[in-house]
Amino acid sequence: MVKVLIPTPLQKYTGDRATVEVEAATVAELIDALETSCPGIKNRICDDSGKVRRFLNIYVKEEDIRFLNNTETPLSDGDEVSIVPAVAGG
């Protein structure tokens, strides 16, 4: 199982849970597993082409998946995945 930390804006899809556990071997599988258990969440995470939206960052063990293998980043049992909305400002 992989523990997923859900940001507050997406918790309405998880029944107000801040963490969800799913079984997945890659980040892509994790997103699909989240959609199965929390319908509607995938459209908030991915755009129409299936890519992670620009304003979201996904971290596996504190590493940004954009610097790993994106959604093909492998996951292991016990990993912690964080979905973090991008913060902009000036």
ChimeraX commands (.cxc) that place a marker at each C-alpha (Angstrom):
marker #1 position 0.00,0.00,0.00 radius 0.5
marker #1 position 1.06,3.56,-0.74 radius 0.5
marker #1 position 0.01,6.46,1.47 radius 0.5
marker #1 position -1.22,9.52,-0.45 radius 0.5
marker #1 position -1.34,12.93,1.22 radius 0.5
marker #1 position -4.31,14.83,-0.19 radius 0.5
marker #1 position -4.35,18.67,-0.20 radius 0.5
marker #1 position -7.36,20.40,1.33 radius 0.5
marker #1 position -8.92,21.51,-2.02 radius 0.5
marker #1 position -9.11,17.87,-3.17 radius 0.5
marker #1 position -10.41,16.41,0.09 radius 0.5
marker #1 position -14.02,16.88,-1.01 radius 0.5
marker #1 position -13.34,13.92,-3.35 radius 0.5
marker #1 position -11.91,11.77,-0.56 radius 0.5
marker #1 position -14.72,12.21,1.95 radius 0.5
marker #1 position -12.69,14.89,3.76 radius 0.5
marker #1 position -9.78,12.51,4.36 radius 0.5
marker #1 position -6.30,14.05,4.33 radius 0.5
marker #1 position -4.69,10.67,3.60 radius 0.5
marker #1 position -5.75,7.79,1.39 radius 0.5
marker #1 position -4.02,4.44,0.96 radius 0.5
marker #1 position -4.01,2.70,-2.42 radius 0.5
marker #1 position -2.19,-0.14,-4.09 radius 0.5
marker #1 position -0.11,1.00,-7.07 radius 0.5
marker #1 position 3.21,0.20,-8.74 radius 0.5
marker #1 position 3.59,3.58,-10.48 radius 0.5
marker #1 position 2.27,7.11,-10.05 radius 0.5
marker #1 position -0.02,6.57,-13.07 radius 0.5
marker #1 position -1.53,3.51,-11.38 radius 0.5
marker #1 position -1.86,5.52,-8.16 radius 0.5
marker #1 position -3.89,8.21,-9.96 radius 0.5
marker #1 position -6.15,5.54,-11.47 radius 0.5
marker #1 position -6.55,3.85,-8.07 radius 0.5
marker #1 position -7.47,7.20,-6.52 radius 0.5
marker #1 position -10.11,7.71,-9.21 radius 0.5
marker #1 position -11.59,4.28,-8.46 radius 0.5
marker #1 position -11.90,4.99,-4.73 radius 0.5
marker #1 position -12.53,8.76,-5.02 radius 0.5
marker #1 position -14.51,9.42,-8.23 radius 0.5
marker #1 position -13.83,12.79,-9.85 radius 0.5
marker #1 position -10.37,13.33,-8.38 radius 0.5
marker #1 position -8.44,12.33,-11.52 radius 0.5
marker #1 position -9.90,15.23,-13.53 radius 0.5
marker #1 position -8.55,17.59,-10.87 radius 0.5
marker #1 position -5.08,15.99,-10.95 radius 0.5
marker #1 position -4.69,15.39,-14.69 radius 0.5
marker #1 position -5.54,17.42,-17.77 radius 0.5
marker #1 position -7.47,16.07,-20.78 radius 0.5
marker #1 position -4.33,14.46,-22.20 radius 0.5
marker #1 position -3.67,12.58,-18.94 radius 0.5
marker #1 position -0.70,14.67,-17.85 radius 0.5
marker #1 position -0.43,16.03,-14.32 radius 0.5
marker #1 position -1.78,19.57,-14.30 radius 0.5
marker #1 position 0.82,22.35,-14.32 radius 0.5
marker #1 position -0.35,23.79,-11.01 radius 0.5
marker #1 position 0.05,20.51,-9.12 radius 0.5
marker #1 position 3.27,18.92,-7.95 radius 0.5
marker #1 position 3.49,15.26,-6.99 radius 0.5
marker #1 position 6.26,14.07,-4.72 radius 0.5
marker #1 position 7.35,10.50,-4.05 radius 0.5
marker #1 position 9.42,10.31,-0.88 radius 0.5
marker #1 position 9.95,14.09,-1.12 radius 0.5
marker #1 position 11.24,13.91,-4.73 radius 0.5
marker #1 position 9.31,15.78,-7.44 radius 0.5
marker #1 position 8.17,13.25,-10.06 radius 0.5
marker #1 position 9.06,15.77,-12.79 radius 0.5
marker #1 position 12.72,15.07,-11.96 radius 0.5
marker #1 position 12.14,11.32,-11.81 radius 0.5
marker #1 position 10.06,9.40,-14.38 radius 0.5
marker #1 position 6.90,11.55,-14.19 radius 0.5
marker #1 position 3.82,9.34,-13.91 radius 0.5
marker #1 position 5.92,6.25,-14.66 radius 0.5
marker #1 position 7.86,6.79,-11.42 radius 0.5
marker #1 position 7.86,3.43,-9.62 radius 0.5
marker #1 position 6.31,3.06,-6.18 radius 0.5
marker #1 position 7.10,0.59,-3.42 radius 0.5
marker #1 position 5.01,-0.68,-0.56 radius 0.5
marker #1 position 5.09,1.90,2.23 radius 0.5
marker #1 position 5.98,4.88,0.02 radius 0.5
marker #1 position 4.45,8.25,0.80 radius 0.5
marker #1 position 3.16,10.34,-2.08 radius 0.5
marker #1 position 2.25,14.01,-1.64 radius 0.5
marker #1 position 0.00,15.97,-3.98 radius 0.5
marker #1 position 0.88,19.62,-3.52 radius 0.5
marker #1 position -0.79,22.60,-5.20 radius 0.5
marker #1 position 1.79,24.94,-6.69 radius 0.5
marker #1 position 2.19,28.23,-4.87 radius 0.5
marker #1 position 2.88,31.42,-6.78 radius 0.5
marker #1 position 3.32,34.90,-5.55 radius 0.5
marker #1 position 5.51,37.87,-5.57 radius 0.5
marker link #1:1,2 radius 0.2
marker link #1:2,3 radius 0.2
marker link #1:3,4 radius 0.2
marker link #1:4,5 radius 0.2
marker link #1:5,6 radius 0.2
marker link #1:6,7 radius 0.2
marker link #1:7,8 radius 0.2
marker link #1:8,9 radius 0.2
marker link #1:9,10 radius 0.2
marker link #1:10,11 radius 0.2
marker link #1:11,12 radius 0.2
marker link #1:12,13 radius 0.2
marker link #1:13,14 radius 0.2
marker link #1:14,15 radius 0.2
marker link #1:15,16 radius 0.2
marker link #1:16,17 radius 0.2
marker link #1:17,18 radius 0.2
marker link #1:18,19 radius 0.2
marker link #1:19,20 radius 0.2
marker link #1:20,21 radius 0.2
marker link #1:21,22 radius 0.2
marker link #1:22,23 radius 0.2
marker link #1:23,24 radius 0.2
marker link #1:24,25 radius 0.2
marker link #1:25,26 radius 0.2
marker link #1:26,27 radius 0.2
marker link #1:27,28 radius 0.2
marker link #1:28,29 radius 0.2
marker link #1:29,30 radius 0.2
marker link #1:30,31 radius 0.2
marker link #1:31,32 radius 0.2
marker link #1:32,33 radius 0.2
marker link #1:33,34 radius 0.2
marker link #1:34,35 radius 0.2
marker link #1:35,36 radius 0.2
marker link #1:36,37 radius 0.2
marker link #1:37,38 radius 0.2
marker link #1:38,39 radius 0.2
marker link #1:39,40 radius 0.2
marker link #1:40,41 radius 0.2
marker link #1:41,42 radius 0.2
marker link #1:42,43 radius 0.2
marker link #1:43,44 radius 0.2
marker link #1:44,45 radius 0.2
marker link #1:45,46 radius 0.2
marker link #1:46,47 radius 0.2
marker link #1:47,48 radius 0.2
marker link #1:48,49 radius 0.2
marker link #1:49,50 radius 0.2
marker link #1:50,51 radius 0.2
marker link #1:51,52 radius 0.2
marker link #1:52,53 radius 0.2
marker link #1:53,54 radius 0.2
marker link #1:54,55 radius 0.2
marker link #1:55,56 radius 0.2
marker link #1:56,57 radius 0.2
marker link #1:57,58 radius 0.2
marker link #1:58,59 radius 0.2
marker link #1:59,60 radius 0.2
marker link #1:60,61 radius 0.2
marker link #1:61,62 radius 0.2
marker link #1:62,63 radius 0.2
marker link #1:63,64 radius 0.2
marker link #1:64,65 radius 0.2
marker link #1:65,66 radius 0.2
marker link #1:66,67 radius 0.2
marker link #1:67,68 radius 0.2
marker link #1:68,69 radius 0.2
marker link #1:69,70 radius 0.2
marker link #1:70,71 radius 0.2
marker link #1:71,72 radius 0.2
marker link #1:72,73 radius 0.2
marker link #1:73,74 radius 0.2
marker link #1:74,75 radius 0.2
marker link #1:75,76 radius 0.2
marker link #1:76,77 radius 0.2
marker link #1:77,78 radius 0.2
marker link #1:78,79 radius 0.2
marker link #1:79,80 radius 0.2
marker link #1:80,81 radius 0.2
marker link #1:81,82 radius 0.2
marker link #1:82,83 radius 0.2
marker link #1:83,84 radius 0.2
marker link #1:84,85 radius 0.2
marker link #1:85,86 radius 0.2
marker link #1:86,87 radius 0.2
marker link #1:87,88 radius 0.2
marker link #1:88,89 radius 0.2
marker link #1:89,90 radius 0.2
view
